[in-house]
């Protein structure tokens, strides 16, 4: 297994706030420190980019930083490193558990005195904290499933959260049959799923263009400020599914897979998530052109759909 290693040093003249800022950022990235002065993340593209940005910050503070790929640590097995990651996340999940305990106690003891807005704010903080941990839970800490269930149950019992989307306006499939579509280049999970949805349920021969600049006659999706984009806590695929009213068991499964890979908020658990994410990361690393990504994506989501329609 390949690992990313980050090591840095700041001169004695650097103020303590800069040192604390770097340390906190390493914590938010989910890095572990199996050895003094050495921080480790799994070899993932997003982790590499995060370490690179942090290295730049250290260098701007007149310090030194290096990012390396390492195949093996002397005296530390891959299994031991994975355990370090899982133990670190266990402590994080335990803190969320405690937050849930405190909120449930407050609900029980002060049911009539607590304002709905305060409950919504408290729940939002818990969901946000859990989501942040989920994003850096690289090796599926055993505590994740139980805490996720508690968060989802609490959210369900308290009613719709402020982060949820407003009702999605209905869209007629017939009206969009001959439309031209556009989305951002280098499509990843959400955009690829939307492309598959368009070709599977709306128009198999739809013209879909990849650009950051929509033309006046095009329907934009998964772009900022458009109707078929992220709405509240819904990804673009979920928004389109609801808008066109084409939900069924196969689409529900795909929506949960896409949501979790795209938003990483820990809301859904499905066995396919890790595998689909790995495939998509591989395509991105291979730098396939947009049309090739589209073809691969359509095949992938068609297979998932057929499998879950059984």
N, C-alpha and C positions, 0 to 999 in steps of 0.2 A: 504494500500500500504506500502511496506517496503522500507526503505531508508538506505543508507550508510552514516555514519557520521565520519568525520576525525577531530581530534583536536590535536594540537601539541604545544609545547613550546620549545624555544631555550634559553639557558642561556645568561646572559648579556655579557659574554665574546665572544660570537660568532660574527664574523664580519658581516657587513651589507650585503655583497655580498651573503652570505649563506641565509640570511633572504629573500632577493629579489629573489633568485633562487627558494626557496620553494614557495613563493607567485606566481611567474610566472608559475611554473609547475601546481599549483592548477588552475590557469586561463586556461592553455592549456587543462587540463582535463575537463573543463566545469563546475567545481564545483561552487556552489553558497554559500554565507555566510548570511543566514537569521538572524543569531545571531552572535555577536562578538566572534571570536575565534572558531567558529563552521562552518565546510565546509560540504556540502551535495552533494551527487550524487544518482541517482536511483540505486536500488539494482540489478545490472547487473554484470555478472562474470568479464567482462573486467574492469569495474569500481572498483570492489573489488581488483583485482590484481594491478591496478594502485595505489590505496590507500596504499596497502601493500608495494609496492616498495618505495613509497614516505615516508612511516613510517620508513623503513629501512635507507633511506638517512638521515632523521632527527636524528635517533638514532646514526648513524655513526658520526654525527656532535655534539655528546654529548648532544643531546636534548631528549625530550620525546614525544611520539606520540601514539595515540590509534585510532583504527578503530572499529566502532560499527555498528550493525544493529538496526534500530529503527522503530517501527511500527507506532508511532504517536508522534507528537510534541505538547506539551501543548501550546495552543494559536495559533497554525498554522495548517490549514487544508491542506490536500493533494492538493486541488485545488489552494490554495494560493502558495504552493511550486512550483507547475507546472507553475504558472504564473510568479514567480521569474525567473525560467529557461527560459521561453519564452521571457521575457523582456531583460534578459542578451544576448540572441542570437539576439534579434532585434537590439541592439546596434552594435553587430558584423556585422550583415548583412547590416546595414546602412553604415558602414565603407567600405564594399565591393561596395555598391552602389556608394559611392563617388569616389572610385578608377575607376569604370567603367565610371562615368561621366567625370573624368579627362582624361582618355584614349580616349574616344570618342571625347572630345574637341580637344585633340592634333591631332587626326586623321583628324578632320575637318579643323583645322587651319594650320597644317603642313604636309598635305598629301604627298607632293612630297619630303619633307626634311627628313621624318622619314624612317629609314632603316628597312627593313623587319625583321632583326634579333632583333632590339630593340622592335618592335611591338610584336614579338613572346615572348620575355623575359617578357614584361609587361603583356601580356595575361597569360603567365605561372604563374606569381606571383598571379594574380587575381584568376585563377583557383585553385592554391594551397591554397590560403587563404580561398576561399569558401569551398574547400574540408575539411580543418581543422575545420571550423565551423560546417559543416554538420555532422562530426563525433561525435560532442558533442551536436548536436541539438536533445536531447533525446525526446522532446515532440512536435516536428513538429511546429516550430515557423511559424506563418502565412506569414512572410516575405520571407520564404525560396523559395516558388514556383516562386514568381515574380523575385527574384534575380537570381535564377537558370536559368530562361528563358532568362534573360539579358546576363548572362555569356555564355550560349549555343549559343545565337544569335550572340554575339560578336565573339565567336570562329568560327562559321560558316562563318561569313562575312570576317574574316581575313584569312580563308583558314586553311589547316591542321596545327596543332600545332606540335612543336618539340617533344612533349610527345607521339604523336601517333605512332603506330607500323609501321614498314616497311611492304610492302606487304607480306602476309603469303604464303609460298610455298604450292602448292596444294598437297594433299595426296589422293591416290586411296583407296577407301573402300575395293576393292578386294584384294589389297596388304596386308591389315591389318586384313583380315578375320580370319586367324589362328595364329595371334600374341598373345604372352603373355604380360600382362600389369602389371605395378607396380606404386604405388603412396605412399605417406607418410601415416603412421598410423593415426588413429583418424580422419577420413575424415569429413570435414565440408562442407560448401555450394558449393564451387567451385569443389572440388574433387568429391562430391556426384553427382553433375550435370554432370560431365565428365563421371562418371561410368554409369549413366543412358543413356547418349548419346552413349557410346560404346555398351551397351547391346541393345539399341533401334534401332540403325542405322548401326552398324558395325558388331557385332557378339553377338547374344543373349546368347551364351554359352562361351563367352570369359573367359579366366582364368585371374583374377585380384588379385594381391597380394598386401599386405600392409606392406611396409618396407621402411626404410631410406637408404637401400643399394640395388640398382638395380643389377640384374644379367646381364651378357653380352647378353643374348638372349631376354631380356625384353624391352618393349617400356615404358619408364617412362613418366608420365604426372603430371603436377602441382608440379614439383620439380625444384630446381634451375638449370639453365643452360640447360634445355631440350627444344626440339622443340615445344612440346605441353605444354607450360607453359605460364606465363605472358609475353606478348609482348607489349612494349610501354604502352598504357593505356587500354589494353585489358586483361581481366582475362583469365585463362586457358580454360574455357568453350568457350568463344568467339573465342579464337585462334583455337580450334578444329572444331568449327562450320564452320569457314571460310576455314580452311584447307581442310575439307572433302566436302565442298560445299553442305551442307544439310539444308540450311536456308529455313524457311517458317514462317508464322505468329506465329505459336505456339512456335517455337524456338526463334524467335525474342523477344517475351514476356519473356521467361525464361532467355534469355541472359541478359536482362535489370534487372531482379530481382536478378540474381546471381551477376552481376557486382556491383550493388549498395550495396548488403549485404557484398560482399567480399572486395570491394575497398573503399566503403563509401566516394565517391568523389562528391556526390550530382548531378551526371549527369542525373540520371533517377528518375522519380516519378511514382510509380505504387501502387495501393491500397493494393496489396498482400504483399508488401515488409515487413512491420512490422510484419504481422502474420507469414510469413515463417521464418523470423529471430527469432521470439519468439519460434517457434516449434524447430528449430535447436538448439537454446540455451538450451531448455529443454532436448533434447537428449544428449547434451554435459554434462549437469549437472548430468544426470542419469548415465553417464559413460557406455553407451552401448558398447559392443564389436564391432569391425570393421564390421564383417559380418552382425550383426543386424542393424548397422547404414546403411549399404549398402541396405538392404532390405527395410528399412523405407524410405530411400532417393529415391529409384527407384519408390516406390508407390507415394511419394509426387510429384516428377517431372512428372511422368506419368499423374497424375491427373491434374496438371497445364497445361501440354501440350494438353491434350484432351479438357480441358476447353477453351483454347485459339485457338484451331483449329476449333471451332464452326463457 
